[in-house]
Amino acid sequence: MTRDLGSTGLRVNPLGYGSMGLRGPRTWGVRVVDDTKAEQILNQVLDAGINLIDTAPDYGVSEQRIGRFLSHRRSEFLLATKCGCAPVQHDDHLEVQHVWKPDVVRRNLDESLQRLQTDTIDILQFHGGDADTLCRAGLIDLLLDFKRQGIVRLIGASSRGTELAGLIALGVFDVFQVPFSCLAPEQRPLIDRAASAGAGVIVRGGIAQGGPDAEIQRPALNDVWNRAGLDEILPGSMDRAELILRYTLGYAHCHVTIVGTCNPEHLRQNVRAAAAGPLADELQAEITARVAAALSSGVT
Ligand SMILES: NC(=O)c1ccc[n+]([C@@H]2O[C@H](COP(=O)([O-])OP(=O)(O)OC[C@H]3O[C@@H](n4cnc5c(N)ncnc54)[C@H](OP(=O)(O)O)[C@@H]3O)[C@@H](O)[C@H]2O)c1
């Protein structure tokens, strides 16, 4: 079960995998996943038929782990990583910084290829940045050059808001990575614009960090869920994370959503949810309408 990634010519399973949770110790957040669990979940991802994995040089040891644990299965998946990353490792945490200079982007690519144990990056994305800065620094031309050399197959940007609008307008990117879910739908018009221009759309945050039942709670997203009264329309057979994920996957301009999980049971649930297909049209429309009303009421 694959779909077109826009007009890029690549085919993707609509459920992808985001590997930020595999960043390891001395990074950020409340959970540290060890090597054994990282190896298990990465292989489970491929065994489930997921064929796009997203990572970044500033996700701690995520790239190394993908290289160590999956390089022998490299032909089974598309690899998306990022550039413009200049993380600073402190004793107890990783500070994420982005620097828009050619030497940083070249170093990112060289080091990503080594860590990921591969000759080719399928999708190289700017990890933020605005059109003006990236153009003036010569970075768009640099990525196009990587593409001409065949080291990178597609170029993209992970972005949102006015920066994303400016990047779409350049007309040079194959792919955009954009946050979207029924609980955080703000980027929808830009997703539509990118997809209508033929770009591939990679959605992140597509399960809304697990929604109200998540182990790591996100009060702002729970608040949207509650204000929209989504429990009232949640089918009895479905849990909240499934509803959120199937809504994202059912959105026509979401070509793939890179859900992050480090929990094998959650991964199995997400694979089942994706296989169940889109929500009924009326339910999808009702969720959209209720969330729009809740967000426009501005009540907190
Ligand atoms: N600026 C950027 O470029 C940027 C920023 C953020 C993220 N990303 C990329 O996007 C990926 C996903 O982003 P995200 O992690 O922010 O959003 P997400 O995929 O919506 O949320 C991940 C969270 O959802 C939980 N979860 C997943 N499936 C679940 C289920 N069935 N039930 C309950 N909880 C579930 C996971 O916890 P468990 O481990 O407990 O399942 C995890 O904490 C990242 O890994 C990264 O690759 C890119």
The ligand as an SDF file (V2000), in Angstrom:
LIG
                    3D

 48 52  0  0  0  0  0  0  0  0999 V2000
   11.5550   20.8940   12.8300 N   0  0  0  0  0  0  0  0  0  0  0  0
   11.5760   19.6430   12.4130 C   0  0  0  0  0  0  0  0  0  0  0  0
   12.0640   19.3420   11.3450 O   0  0  0  0  0  0  0  0  0  0  0  0
   10.9500   18.5840   13.2650 C   0  0  0  0  0  0  0  0  0  0  0  0
   10.4310   18.8920   14.5210 C   0  0  0  0  0  0  0  0  0  0  0  0
    9.8420   17.8780   15.2390 C   0  0  0  0  0  0  0  0  0  0  0  0
    9.7700   16.5880   14.7200 C   0  0  0  0  0  0  0  0  0  0  0  0
   10.3000   16.3080   13.4960 N   0  0  0  0  0  0  0  0  0  0  0  0
   10.2390   14.9470   12.9210 C   0  0  0  0  0  0  0  0  0  0  0  0
    8.9080   14.4600   13.0060 O   0  0  0  0  0  0  0  0  0  0  0  0
    8.8690   13.2370   13.7640 C   0  0  0  0  0  0  0  0  0  0  0  0
    7.5740   13.1560   14.5370 C   0  0  0  0  0  0  0  0  0  0  0  0
    7.4120   14.3360   15.2970 O   0  0  0  0  0  0  0  0  0  0  0  0
    6.8550   14.3950   16.7750 P   0  0  0  0  0  0  0  0  0  0  0  0
    7.5310   13.3520   17.5840 O   0  0  0  0  0  0  0  0  0  0  0  0
    6.9480   15.8060   17.1910 O   0  0  0  0  0  0  0  0  0  0  0  0
    5.3020   14.0700   16.5690 O   0  0  0  0  0  0  0  0  0  0  0  0
    4.3910   12.7800   16.6280 P   0  0  0  0  0  0  0  0  0  0  0  0
    4.8760   11.7160   15.7560 O   0  0  0  0  0  0  0  0  0  0  0  0
    2.9930   13.2890   16.4390 O   0  0  0  0  0  0  0  0  0  0  0  0
    4.4520   12.3320   18.1570 O   0  0  0  0  0  0  0  0  0  0  0  0
    5.3540   11.4090   18.6890 C   0  0  0  0  0  0  0  0  0  0  0  0
    4.8470   11.0420   20.0800 C   0  0  0  0  0  0  0  0  0  0  0  0
    3.6060   10.3460   19.9270 O   0  0  0  0  0  0  0  0  0  0  0  0
    3.5920    9.2170   20.7820 C   0  0  0  0  0  0  0  0  0  0  0  0
    2.8360    8.1520   20.1010 N   0  0  0  0  0  0  0  0  0  0  0  0
    3.0630    7.6230   18.8710 C   0  0  0  0  0  0  0  0  0  0  0  0
    2.1500    6.6750   18.5930 N   0  0  0  0  0  0  0  0  0  0  0  0
    1.3350    6.5990   19.6700 C   0  0  0  0  0  0  0  0  0  0  0  0
    0.1960    5.8070   20.0000 C   0  0  0  0  0  0  0  0  0  0  0  0
   -0.2970    4.8980   19.1480 N   0  0  0  0  0  0  0  0  0  0  0  0
   -0.4030    6.0070   21.1940 N   0  0  0  0  0  0  0  0  0  0  0  0
    0.0520    6.9240   22.0670 C   0  0  0  0  0  0  0  0  0  0  0  0
    1.1510    7.7040   21.8280 N   0  0  0  0  0  0  0  0  0  0  0  0
    1.7660    7.5330   20.6400 C   0  0  0  0  0  0  0  0  0  0  0  0
    5.0400    8.8230   20.9780 C   0  0  0  0  0  0  0  0  0  0  0  0
    5.2410    8.2900   22.2350 O   0  0  0  0  0  0  0  0  0  0  0  0
    5.6340    6.7110   22.4300 P   0  0  0  0  0  0  0  0  0  0  0  0
    7.0870    6.6190   22.1330 O   0  0  0  0  0  0  0  0  0  0  0  0
    5.2750    6.4840   23.8580 O   0  0  0  0  0  0  0  0  0  0  0  0
    4.7820    5.9270   21.4870 O   0  0  0  0  0  0  0  0  0  0  0  0
    5.8010   10.1670   20.8480 C   0  0  0  0  0  0  0  0  0  0  0  0
    6.0110   10.7440   22.1200 O   0  0  0  0  0  0  0  0  0  0  0  0
   10.1460   13.2800   14.6040 C   0  0  0  0  0  0  0  0  0  0  0  0
   10.5650   12.0100   15.0450 O   0  0  0  0  0  0  0  0  0  0  0  0
   11.1030   13.9200   13.6540 C   0  0  0  0  0  0  0  0  0  0  0  0
   11.5770   12.9430   12.7350 O   0  0  0  0  0  0  0  0  0  0  0  0
   10.8770   17.2930   12.7440 C   0  0  0  0  0  0  0  0  0  0  0  0
  1  2  1  0
  2  3  2  0
  2  4  1  0
  4  5  1  0
  4 48  2  0
  5  6  2  0
  6  7  1  0
  7  8  2  0
  8  9  1  0
  8 48  1  0
  9 10  1  0
  9 46  1  0
 10 11  1  0
 11 12  1  0
 11 44  1  0
 12 13  1  0
 13 14  1  0
 14 15  2  0
 14 16  1  0
 14 17  1  0
 17 18  1  0
 18 19  2  0
 18 20  1  0
 18 21  1  0
 21 22  1  0
 22 23  1  0
 23 24  1  0
 23 42  1  0
 24 25  1  0
 25 26  1  0
 25 36  1  0
 26 27  1  0
 26 35  1  0
 27 28  2  0
 28 29  1  0
 29 30  1  0
 29 35  2  0
 30 31  1  0
 30 32  2  0
 32 33  1  0
 33 34  2  0
 34 35  1  0
 36 37  1  0
 36 42  1  0
 37 38  1  0
 38 39  2  0
 38 40  1  0
 38 41  1  0
 42 43  1  0
 44 45  1  0
 44 46  1  0
 46 47  1  0
M  CHG  2   8   1  16  -1
M  END
$$$$
